[in-house]
Amino acid sequence: MQPSIAASQDIPLAEQDALALVALADEVRADSMQVVSIREGTVRSGDFEEPGVVRVTVLRLNSGREGQRVKTLVCRDFRWSEKYGWYLEKTSEGRFGTQVHIFSQTLGEVIIR
């Protein structure tokens, strides 16, 4: 078993931490969301398997068409490492190509260019 997987099983992801990181990643207020579920599992992508991932489902209040407030269901997969604690990952295209955004329990937002 990989060290990060064993550690993630010993360090549960708290609802408050999950909401704070989803809010940071999605640039919304944490108080506009509520946790629906937190489940641990394995993510599969082709031949690659990543055990120890925690999927958090939140109900989030968003601005809809014509300024109406609408609720949407959002799922985010959290990973754990010693460096970042629990974290989310997003990629985006910047001026110089692909960037990786890490939203970390321990380091806040980290951008890798």
ZIDAWO-V678367 format. One record per residue. PSI is psi in radians with two decimals (none if undefined). NEAR is the number of other ideal C-beta (glycine too) atoms within 10 Angstrom. D_CENTER is the distance of its C-alpha to the mean C-alpha in Angstrom with 2 decimals. Layout:
{{PSI | NEAR | D_CENTER} {PSI | NEAR | D_CENTER}}
This chain:
{{2.41 | 8 | 22.70} {2.58 | 10 | 20.51} {-0.69 | 9 | 20.09} {-0.57 | 17 | 16.28} {-0.79 | 15 | 16.37} {-0.74 | 11 | 19.11} {-0.70 | 14 | 17.51} {-0.54 | 22 | 14.25} {-0.45 | 13 | 16.73} {-0.32 | 7 | 18.48} {1.65 | 11 | 15.70} {2.66 | 12 | 14.03} {2.01 | 18 | 10.73} {2.56 | 13 | 12.35} {-0.76 | 13 | 11.71} {-0.76 | 10 | 12.38} {-0.74 | 15 | 9.84} {-0.82 | 23 | 7.01} {-0.74 | 20 | 8.83} {-0.73 | 16 | 9.46} {-0.65 | 24 | 6.16} {-0.72 | 22 | 5.50} {-0.75 | 18 | 9.18} {-0.82 | 16 | 9.25} {-0.67 | 18 | 7.29} {0.00 | 19 | 9.37} {0.87 | 6 | 12.33} {2.98 | 17 | 13.28} {2.41 | 11 | 14.63} {-0.54 | 17 | 12.93} {-0.03 | 9 | 16.31} {0.14 | 16 | 16.10} {2.75 | 23 | 13.62} {2.50 | 13 | 14.18} {2.28 | 15 | 12.46} {-0.80 | 12 | 14.28} {2.72 | 9 | 13.26} {2.06 | 16 | 11.41} {2.39 | 10 | 12.70} {2.50 | 14 | 12.98} {-2.80 | 12 | 14.22} {2.33 | 10 | 14.88} {2.31 | 13 | 13.58} {2.36 | 10 | 16.70} {1.77 | 7 | 17.42} {-2.18 | 5 | 21.18} {-0.05 | 5 | 22.66} {2.31 | 7 | 19.51} {2.39 | 10 | 17.97} {1.68 | 15 | 15.05} {2.89 | 15 | 15.49} {0.24 | 19 | 13.60} {2.49 | 17 | 10.17} {2.11 | 18 | 8.82} {2.18 | 14 | 8.05} {2.23 | 24 | 7.56} {2.22 | 14 | 9.86} {2.62 | 24 | 10.74} {2.13 | 13 | 13.96} {2.41 | 19 | 13.95} {2.14 | 15 | 17.21} {2.86 | 14 | 17.78} {2.21 | 10 | 20.98} {-2.80 | 11 | 22.71} {2.51 | 6 | 25.96} {0.53 | 5 | 28.71} {0.08 | 6 | 26.57} {2.58 | 8 | 26.03} {2.19 | 9 | 23.07} {2.60 | 10 | 21.29} {2.40 | 12 | 18.59} {2.60 | 11 | 16.01} {2.24 | 9 | 13.85} {2.33 | 16 | 10.23} {2.36 | 12 | 8.25} {2.42 | 18 | 4.66} {2.12 | 13 | 5.16} {2.46 | 24 | 4.63} {2.89 | 19 | 7.75} {2.43 | 22 | 10.38} {2.80 | 16 | 13.16} {-0.66 | 9 | 16.05} {-0.81 | 12 | 15.55} {-0.21 | 19 | 11.98} {-2.54 | 19 | 11.63} {2.42 | 22 | 8.18} {2.78 | 19 | 5.81} {2.71 | 22 | 3.47} {2.42 | 17 | 6.55} {2.63 | 13 | 8.61} {2.65 | 10 | 12.38} {2.84 | 9 | 15.09} {2.16 | 8 | 18.83} {-3.00 | 10 | 20.61} {-0.56 | 6 | 24.30} {0.36 | 7 | 24.61} {-2.73 | 7 | 22.40} {2.41 | 10 | 18.86} {2.57 | 14 | 16.45} {2.22 | 12 | 13.17} {2.16 | 15 | 10.79} {2.26 | 19 | 8.90} {1.78 | 23 | 7.19} {2.50 | 18 | 8.71} {-0.59 | 20 | 10.01} {-0.55 | 12 | 13.41} {-0.02 | 12 | 13.86} {-2.50 | 12 | 11.99} {2.25 | 12 | 11.62} {2.27 | 15 | 13.30} {2.19 | 11 | 14.75} {2.07 | 10 | 16.51} {none | 9 | 19.40}}
